[in-house]
Amino acid sequence: VDVEMRYGKMYIQSIREECQKYGVALMISYHDLVHTPESPEIISLLKKEVELGADVCKVSFVAETYGDNDRLGKAIAEARKDGVEIPIVSISAGPKGTLSRICGDVFGSDGTFVSTGKTHQIHIDDVRTLRKSLKLDR
């Protein structure tokens, strides 16, 4: 279950209790649809998600430059050194963030979001083809 961090501690706790009751993992997410913040803010957000009881952390930011993908990856690496030990899904949205959808693992993400139909997400078949061409397939 994916719940937005903005809903607050009380709401998230009630969702967490339901997830635990049924053995379902809780993903706590944060979205900034304007830009990618600096590393200290990203690290702080990930730590807050852990504090709120996430089984999986998720952050999604709009990439204004290709370097935003790298900055997000470096922040994830720092957060892991700083004690965030649970899986992290990170996404850089927008045209310059497409790299994070194709090779998010290169930038430290434990997962990504793709499409199996007609949506704004990159299609899984395209991701597989690109990963194979780039020798990123495992």
C-alpha positions in Angstrom: 0.0 0.0 0.0 1.4 3.4 -1.0 0.4 6.4 1.2 1.5 10.0 0.9 3.6 11.3 3.7 1.6 14.6 3.6 -1.4 12.8 5.1 0.4 12.9 8.5 1.4 10.7 11.3 -2.1 9.8 12.6 -3.5 8.7 9.2 -0.3 6.8 8.3 -0.4 5.0 11.6 -3.9 3.8 11.0 -3.0 2.6 7.5 0.2 0.9 9.0 -1.9 -1.0 11.5 -4.2 -2.3 8.7 -1.2 -3.3 6.6 0.3 -5.2 9.6 -3.0 -6.9 10.2 -3.0 -8.4 6.7 0.8 -8.8 6.2 1.0 -6.1 3.6 4.0 -3.8 3.1 3.6 -0.1 3.6 5.2 2.3 1.1 5.3 5.9 2.4 5.9 8.3 -0.5 6.7 12.0 -1.0 6.2 13.8 -4.3 7.5 17.2 -5.4 6.0 18.0 -8.8 8.1 21.2 -9.2 11.8 20.4 -8.7 14.4 18.2 -7.1 15.5 19.5 -3.7 19.0 19.5 -2.4 20.5 16.4 -0.9 20.0 17.2 2.8 16.3 17.7 2.2 16.0 14.4 0.3 17.8 12.6 3.1 15.6 14.2 5.7 12.5 13.1 3.8 13.7 9.5 3.6 14.5 9.4 7.3 11.0 10.9 8.1 9.4 8.1 6.0 11.3 5.5 8.1 10.3 7.2 11.3 6.6 7.1 10.2 6.9 3.3 9.8 7.6 2.7 6.1 8.5 -0.7 4.9 9.5 0.9 1.6 10.4 4.6 1.1 9.5 6.4 -2.1 10.5 9.8 -3.3 9.5 11.4 -6.6 10.8 14.7 -7.9 10.7 16.6 -11.2 14.1 16.6 -12.9 14.9 20.1 -14.2 18.3 18.9 -15.4 19.9 15.6 -16.1 22.1 16.2 -13.1 19.0 16.0 -10.9 19.0 12.2 -11.5 22.6 12.1 -10.2 21.9 14.3 -7.2 19.0 12.1 -6.2 21.2 9.0 -6.5 23.9 10.6 -4.4 21.3 11.6 -1.7 20.1 8.0 -1.6 23.6 6.7 -1.2 24.1 9.1 1.7 20.8 8.2 3.3 21.8 4.5 3.2 25.1 5.4 5.0 23.0 7.5 7.4 20.9 4.5 8.5 18.1 4.1 5.9 18.2 0.4 5.6 14.8 -0.4 4.0 14.2 -0.4 0.2 14.0 3.0 -1.5 12.1 3.7 -4.7 13.2 7.0 -6.3 11.9 8.6 -9.4 12.9 11.7 -11.3 9.8 12.8 -13.2 9.6 14.7 -16.5 11.5 14.3 -19.7 14.9 14.7 -18.1 14.0 12.2 -15.4 13.2 9.4 -17.9 16.7 8.0 -17.2 15.6 7.2 -13.6 12.8 5.0 -15.0 15.1 3.1 -17.3 18.1 2.7 -15.0 17.0 3.8 -11.6 19.2 1.0 -10.0 22.2 2.9 -11.4 21.1 5.9 -9.3 20.4 3.7 -6.2 16.7 3.0 -6.5 15.4 -0.4 -5.6 12.5 -0.2 -8.0 10.8 1.9 -10.7 7.4 2.5 -12.2 6.6 1.5 -15.7 3.4 0.9 -17.8 1.9 -2.2 -19.2 -0.6 -0.2 -21.2 -1.2 3.2 -22.6 -0.3 5.8 -19.9 2.3 8.5 -19.4 4.7 6.0 -18.0 7.4 4.4 -20.1 6.2 1.0 -21.3 7.9 -2.0 -19.7 8.8 -3.5 -23.1 10.7 -0.3 -24.0 12.5 -0.4 -20.6 13.5 -4.0 -21.2 14.8 -3.3 -24.7 16.7 -0.2 -23.5 18.2 -2.0 -20.5 19.3 -4.9 -22.8 20.8 -2.5 -25.3 22.7 -0.7 -22.5 23.8 -4.0 -21.0 21.9 -3.2 -17.8 19.7 -6.3 -17.8 20.4 -8.8 -15.2 
